Amino acid sequence: MSQAMSQGTKPKHTLSGEEIIRCTGVNKWYGEFHVLKNVNLSVQKGERIVVCGPSGSGKSTMIRCLNRLEEHQKGTIVIDGIELTNNLKNIELVRREVGMVFQHFNLFPHLTVLENCTLAPIWVRKMPKAEAEERAMSYLKRVRIAEQAKKYPGQLSGGQQQRVAIARSLCMSPKVMLFDEPTSALDPEMVKEVLDVMIGLAEDGMTMLCVTHEMGFAKSVADRVIFMDRGEIVEQDTPDAFFSNPKSERTRLFLSQILNH
Amino acid sequence: MATETRTTQGAPPPGGVSFSLSDPTFRAIVYQILVVGAVVLVGWFLISNTLDNLARRSIATGYHFLEREAAFGIGESLIDYSPKDTYGRAFLVGVLNTLKVSIIGVILATIIGTIIGVARLSSNWLIAKLASTYVEIIRNIPPLLQLFFWYALVSDGLPPVRQALNPIPGVFLSQRGLRVPVPAPDPVWANMGIALLVAIVAAWGVSRWARARQARTGQPFPAGWTGLGLIVGLPILTWLAGGAPLAMDVPKLTGFNFTGGGAISPEFFAILTGLTLYTAAFIAEVVRSGIKAVNWGQTEAARALGLPSSPTLRLVILPQALRVIVPPLTSQYLNLTKNSSLALAIGYPDLVSIANTTLNQTGQAIEGVTMIMGTYLVISLSISIFMNWYNKRIALVER
């Protein structure tokens, strides 16, 4: 369905070559289940990455490790020069710079749209309220929902809520944005409005890691597509090469399953 | 179109009422008339029967007996009372005793219940199991038995007055309850009370100022600690300024009982402990369900934004948990207040106990019972109104 989107108009940009995320030999177990197997990943500033793979392949777990919503048990993860360990101060420092958008939005239902967006800038960045609100309004305008600022999340549609969730993350001026299946819980007609916002973000040069099944989005904006299966990164390549000429048998099988239905 | 299908079933033309029992509107009116008629009939029978009986036994109705001398003693009272006082004042003593045990009980039960409820959610196996054992045992035993247990513990388990336990100098524990030293009367105590009030007002002012300053400059101010400092510090300063009096009124054994000092009677101890622990078990479940009701995604979203754990709890989790907690918590507060009438069984002079004595002595049973019911109604409705107001204030806005 997203095939119709701005395909072929992929924004041209050159990467700085500056590394912002580095995972080295990351392993994680849930009890006996080995969910991440020796994951190595390097992300440059401004890079747009789409992570795909069958369900249960560990793709969500991997990006949730990047802001320590999940703990990895072996290996190192360094975000913007800070290594993620048990040090709570470091974890909070990393989380300030890494925004996250969830599958189920997770907006705070007791706060208005505006308050959702100003909460973290006020309490984490110690920003004056007026400044935080001004900033929130500018991001709400950017996701085209400024007129709903005084409403509560329960009064909005799924697509609107997800756009508010994106604005809420942007208000912290993150250096990296993580998207964990941002369109999977949406009604089909609302997917486009959220993807459009994400494409806009990508065009502005935001570093993005996006777990999604929207292959149209991957083709049109990603610099790199990562395919995960059974906890491993099986293949990573530019979208052109990934879709037209997959190297691994597992990738080919996955692509045939999601593209030809 | 709708009328077409309805007329086939004998429904009225739009706007009218047919006199058929298959018409819901007509049926509803008939049922309502029948119910109102039955209520009026039963009410008339009860009232006329009562008036009849009262007249036959020549009992005068009315509340004039409240002005007569009560002529019975009351074990403990918050206000001055002697048997020479009126029934009205005796009743007031009972109301205050009920309020005393209810208010202290509600506060303690909330604190203990919250701790136990959170403990049940603990990842520590021992703590979680201890908490759930507490809940399962306490809430499955009738509260009256628990009152008897606590009362027996004091009156049978503790030594008589003359062999009173004396764990700390000045503190005596016996069948007659607990006696502790209290500070001897001194003008400084009243001043400290004033200082405390001033400190509370000042702390409130500081928190408002801190909020305004944070909105303006973004800089948070430790208003909580400053407020705590004011509330603790100001009375202490007043005490020092008043010459720091240290004289204590220590209880002394004179004859068959202690005099002086502060006292907690076995009856008050039993009713307070029993009601508090009983209600706390239910409150624990209420708190546990409230916290569980807040989606884990809320915590994750707050963490992902970089919020530390204390603001996450205060600004994100608690406001949502409270919405689930407050309505059933109201019921528990009402239960505790009403259960305080069990005090009758162990001789704590609450309002039911005193009203009972009154109506035994005067024969004014109807007046006595209406006063008990009226008082509980006023207390319960006050709690309800306050809690409903609070609930509305924090309610979620949905579409």
Contacts between the chains, C-beta under 8 A, distances in Angstrom:
chain1	res1	chain2	res2	distance
A	67	B	303	7.8
A	67	B	304	5.7
A	69	B	300	5.5
A	69	B	303	6.5
A	69	B	304	6.5
A	88	B	308	7.9
A	92	B	306	5.4
A	92	B	308	6.1
A	93	B	306	7.9
A	95	B	303	6.4
A	95	B	304	6.1
A	95	B	305	6.9
A	95	B	306	4.0
A	96	B	305	8.0
A	96	B	306	3.9
A	98	B	304	7.6
A	99	B	304	7.4
A	99	B	305	8.0
A	100	B	301	7.9
A	100	B	304	4.0
A	102	B	297	6.4
A	102	B	300	7.1
A	102	B	301	6.6
A	102	B	304	7.8
A	104	B	297	5.8
A	106	B	295	7.5
A	106	B	297	4.1
A	106	B	298	6.2
A	106	B	300	6.5
A	106	B	301	3.7
A	107	B	301	7.5
A	108	B	298	6.6
A	108	B	301	7.2
A	108	B	302	7.8
A	108	B	316	5.8
A	108	B	320	7.9
A	109	B	320	6.9
A	109	B	396	5.7
A	110	B	319	4.9
A	110	B	320	5.6
A	110	B	323	7.6
A	110	B	394	7.6
A	110	B	396	6.1
A	119	B	305	7.2
A	119	B	307	7.5
A	119	B	315	6.5
A	119	B	316	7.9
A	120	B	305	3.8
A	120	B	306	6.2
A	120	B	307	6.1
A	122	B	214	7.2
A	122	B	218	6.9
A	123	B	220	7.7
A	123	B	307	6.1
A	123	B	311	5.0
A	123	B	315	6.9
A	124	B	305	6.7
A	124	B	306	4.6
A	124	B	307	6.0
A	124	B	308	8.0
A	125	B	218	7.5
A	126	B	218	4.4
A	126	B	219	6.0
A	126	B	220	6.6
A	127	B	218	4.6
A	128	B	214	8.0
A	128	B	215	6.6
A	128	B	216	5.7
A	128	B	217	5.5
A	128	B	218	4.3
A	129	B	214	7.3
A	129	B	215	3.7
A	129	B	216	7.4
A	129	B	218	7.7
A	130	B	215	7.3
A	130	B	216	7.7
A	131	B	218	7.3
A	132	B	218	7.8
A	152	B	396	7.3
A	152	B	397	4.2
A	152	B	398	7.5
A	154	B	396	6.6
A	154	B	397	6.4
A	154	B	398	4.2
A	154	B	399	5.8
A	155	B	397	6.9
A	155	B	398	7.1
A	155	B	399	4.7
A	168	B	305	7.3
A	169	B	304	7.8
A	169	B	305	7.4
A	172	B	305	6.2
A	172	B	306	6.7
